[in-house]
Amino acid sequence: MTYLFLLLINYMSGMSLHAFHVSVCEIEFDEKQKQLEITHRIFLDDLEIALTDWSKEKVDVLNPDDPDKLDLMIGKYLTEKTSYHLNSKSASAIYLGSEKEESVMYCYQVITGVKKVKSLKVTNKTLMEIYDDQTNIVHVENGDQMKSLKLSNSEYWGEASFD
């Protein structure tokens, strides 16, 4: 059942209209590069509302006057709304950039210098300040193991532990 729900979420992330508020975050441990690669998928209309509310200025995500300024704003917003604790220690994510694809913004972060992943605590409050029903799905992949977290306003952090 969970698998079907996750497939539905994946399908819905590519649709231009959506009836519920959800974002998907995928975190993958790249053992060779010794880093956690983080991808956030956020609906463009939700991101625009959130950035406008957060920055107190009008934001146009589809046709920004200054794309570099928009990208900088997205980076600051994600840095404020997300945090990571790797193996019980705070880990800083570096914002790499973003790109639009249809109705979704893909936003990229990375945590470097990672030797192994025993546990990862993820806090993700993205869009929760504007939607009471916001759900942020987080998939954490570590080798052949994958854990999924369902975060909401009542439980905005979760932890994935690995063998």
C-alpha positions as CSV (number, residue, x, y, z in Angstrom):
1,M,0.0,0.0,0.0
2,T,2.8,2.4,0.9
3,Y,4.5,1.6,-2.4
4,L,1.3,2.6,-4.3
5,F,1.0,5.8,-2.4
6,L,4.6,6.7,-3.3
7,L,4.0,5.9,-6.9
8,L,1.0,8.2,-6.8
9,I,3.1,11.0,-5.2
10,N,5.7,10.5,-8.0
11,Y,3.0,10.8,-10.7
12,M,1.3,13.8,-9.0
13,S,4.6,15.7,-8.9
14,G,4.5,16.0,-12.7
15,M,1.0,17.3,-12.9
16,S,0.2,21.0,-13.3
17,L,-2.8,21.0,-10.9
18,H,-2.8,19.3,-7.6
19,A,-5.6,18.8,-5.0
20,F,-3.3,18.3,-2.0
21,H,-0.1,19.9,-0.8
22,V,3.0,17.7,-1.0
23,S,6.7,17.9,-1.8
24,V,9.1,15.1,-2.3
25,C,12.7,15.1,-1.1
26,E,15.2,12.4,-2.2
27,I,18.4,11.9,-0.4
28,E,21.0,9.5,-1.7
29,F,24.3,8.6,-0.2
30,D,27.0,8.5,-2.9
31,E,29.7,6.4,-1.2
32,K,32.3,7.1,-4.0
33,Q,31.9,10.9,-3.8
34,K,31.5,10.7,0.0
35,Q,28.4,12.9,0.0
36,L,24.6,13.0,0.5
37,E,22.9,14.3,-2.7
38,I,19.6,16.0,-1.9
39,T,16.9,16.8,-4.4
40,H,13.7,18.6,-3.5
41,R,10.7,18.5,-5.8
42,I,8.3,21.4,-5.1
43,F,5.3,22.5,-7.1
44,L,6.0,25.9,-8.8
45,D,2.8,27.5,-7.6
46,D,3.4,26.4,-4.0
47,L,7.0,27.6,-4.1
48,E,5.9,31.0,-5.4
49,I,3.4,31.5,-2.6
50,A,5.9,30.4,0.0
51,L,8.7,32.6,-1.3
52,T,6.4,35.6,-1.5
53,D,5.2,35.0,2.1
54,W,8.7,34.3,3.4
55,S,10.4,37.2,1.6
56,K,7.6,39.8,1.9
57,E,8.1,40.7,-1.7
58,K,6.3,39.6,-4.9
59,V,8.0,36.6,-6.5
60,D,7.4,35.3,-10.0
61,V,8.9,31.7,-10.2
62,L,7.8,31.1,-13.8
63,N,9.2,34.4,-15.3
64,P,11.6,35.9,-12.8
65,D,13.0,39.4,-13.5
66,D,16.3,38.2,-12.1
67,P,16.8,34.4,-12.2
68,D,20.0,34.6,-10.1
69,K,18.2,36.5,-7.3
70,L,15.3,33.9,-7.4
71,D,17.8,31.0,-7.1
72,L,19.6,32.8,-4.2
73,M,16.2,33.2,-2.5
74,I,15.3,29.5,-3.0
75,G,18.7,28.6,-1.5
76,K,18.1,30.8,1.6
77,Y,14.5,29.5,2.0
78,L,15.6,25.8,1.9
79,T,18.5,26.5,4.3
80,E,16.1,28.0,6.7
81,K,13.3,25.3,6.3
82,T,15.5,22.2,6.3
83,S,18.2,20.8,8.6
84,Y,20.1,17.5,8.8
85,H,21.7,15.5,11.6
86,L,24.0,12.9,10.3
87,N,25.1,10.2,12.8
88,S,23.8,12.3,15.6
89,K,25.8,15.4,14.5
90,S,24.6,18.5,12.8
91,A,25.5,18.5,9.1
92,S,25.4,21.6,6.8
93,A,23.8,21.2,3.4
94,I,25.2,23.4,0.6
95,Y,22.7,24.7,-1.9
96,L,23.7,24.0,-5.4
97,G,20.9,25.4,-7.5
98,S,17.5,24.7,-9.0
99,E,15.8,24.0,-12.3
100,K,12.2,24.1,-13.6
101,E,10.6,21.1,-15.3
102,E,7.0,21.5,-16.2
103,S,5.1,22.3,-13.0
104,V,7.9,21.4,-10.6
105,M,11.0,23.1,-9.3
106,Y,14.0,20.7,-8.6
107,C,16.2,22.2,-5.9
108,Y,19.6,20.6,-5.2
109,Q,21.6,20.5,-2.0
110,V,24.6,18.4,-1.0
111,I,26.3,17.4,2.3
112,T,30.0,16.6,1.7
113,G,32.6,14.7,3.7
114,V,30.3,11.8,4.5
115,K,32.1,8.5,5.3
116,K,29.1,6.5,6.3
117,V,25.4,6.9,7.1
118,K,24.2,5.1,10.2
119,S,21.4,7.6,10.9
120,L,20.0,10.7,9.3
121,K,17.6,13.0,11.1
122,V,15.8,15.2,8.6
123,T,13.8,18.3,9.5
124,N,11.7,19.6,6.6
125,K,9.3,22.5,7.2
126,T,9.1,23.5,3.5
127,L,5.7,25.0,2.7
128,M,4.4,24.3,6.2
129,E,4.0,27.9,7.0
130,I,1.4,28.4,4.3
131,Y,-0.5,25.0,4.3
132,D,-1.8,23.3,7.4
133,D,-2.2,20.1,5.3
134,Q,1.3,20.2,3.8
135,T,3.1,16.8,3.6
136,N,6.8,16.4,2.9
137,I,7.8,13.0,1.8
138,V,11.5,12.2,2.3
139,H,13.2,9.2,0.7
140,V,16.7,8.3,2.1
141,E,18.7,5.9,0.1
142,N,21.9,4.3,1.5
143,G,23.3,1.6,-0.7
144,D,20.6,-1.0,-1.2
145,Q,18.5,0.3,1.7
146,M,15.8,2.9,1.4
147,K,13.8,4.5,4.1
148,S,10.9,6.9,3.7
149,L,9.6,9.5,6.1
150,K,6.2,11.3,6.0
151,L,6.6,14.7,7.6
152,S,3.8,17.2,8.4
153,N,3.0,20.2,10.6
154,S,2.5,18.0,13.6
155,E,5.7,15.9,12.9
156,Y,8.1,17.9,10.8
157,W,11.2,15.8,11.4
158,G,12.0,12.1,11.2
159,E,14.9,9.8,11.4
160,A,16.1,7.0,9.2
161,S,18.5,4.5,10.7
162,F,20.6,2.0,8.7
163,D,22.5,-1.3,9.5
